[in-house]
Amino acid sequence: MSTARPWWEQTWAEREDAISAHLALDALAVGIQTKKVNWLLDADIRSFFDTLDHGCLLKFIEQRIADRRVLRHIQKWLNAGVLEEGRRERQEEGAVQGGSVSPLLANIYQPCRN
């Protein structure tokens, strides 16, 4: 994915929520290392992977990546669907939670949700 790296880094460098997320992680690391910690809270966006809009995601990526091969590969990932009882179920939206590419697609998708 070296094709995506330049725009990816620029896109996230400009986003305040990405910067604040990095600052929060830094603060968490310092806090854990310097103070007694009894518990941590992990939050998740409900149904995030289930509701990922393929059209919005692809439109966003097409604005930044001109290489049609990369776009076609991402479309194949999105259209792969899931196997249920031996049958392939195509998905119009969403990405497989736990799939190898899902975290990358979810991070790319963040600007679409705002």
N, C-alpha and C positions, 0 to 999 in steps of 0.2 A: 504494500500500500504506500510505497514511497511517492506515488503520484499525488496522494491526498495530503501528505505531511505538510507542505508549505501553506496551503489554505487552512488546514486544520489548526495549525499552531497560531496563525494570524487570527482566525475566527475566535478561538478561545482566549487569546491574549487580550482581545477587545471586550470580552464579556465580564461585567462586574460580578455576576454570580459565580463564574469560574474562579475569579480572583479571590472572592470572599470564601469560596469553598477551600481553596488552597490555604488561605490564612486560618480557616477553622481547623483544618487538618494539622497545620503546624502548631496551633495552640493546643489541640488535643494531645499531640505527641509530647509537647513540653509538660502539659499537665499530668499525663500518665507517668512520665519519667521523674517528676519532681514532687508529686503529692501522692498520698494514699488514695486509691480509687476503689470504691466498692462495687460500682456498676457502670455500664455504658448503655446508651440507648441507640438503637439502629432504626432508622425510619425508611419507609419505602413508599413510592407512589402507587396507590392501588390500581391494579389492572394496567399498569404502564405498558408492559410488553404485549398485552392483549389488544390494546387500542392504538398501537402505532399506525399512523396513516401512511400507507405505501406511496400514494400520490404526492403528498406533501414532502415526504422524505426524498423521493426521487427528484422532485422539482428543485429542492434545495441543493441537492448534490450536483445536479446538472448545471446549476449556475456557477459552480466552482471547479468541476472536473470535466474537461473536454474529451478525455479518452473514453470512447464508446465501449471499449472492452471492459473497463472498470465498471461502468454503469450497467452493462449487460450482466456482469458477474453479480453485482448487488441485486439486480432484478431476479436472478436465478435463486439467490438466497431467500429473498422475500417470497417467491412463488413456490418454494420447495414444499410448503405445507407440512402436515404431520401424518403419521400412520396411526390409524385407529382401527383395531380389529383386522389388520392386514390390508386395509384400504387407505389409499392416499386421500386426505381431505385437504383441499385447497383453501387457503385463507385469503380473504380480501383485505384484511388488516391484521396488524400484529406481527410479532417476531417470536420465534420459539424461545421461551425463557429457559436459560441454561444452554442455549445454542452457542457455538463458538463465536459467531459474529454478532450476536444480539447486543452485547455491551457496547461494541463499536457503533452499531446502528443507533442504539438508544442515545449515545452521546452526540452523534451527528444530529439526531432528531430534536434535541433540546431547543434549538432556536425556533423550530416549527411550532412548538407548543406555546411559545410566548407571543 
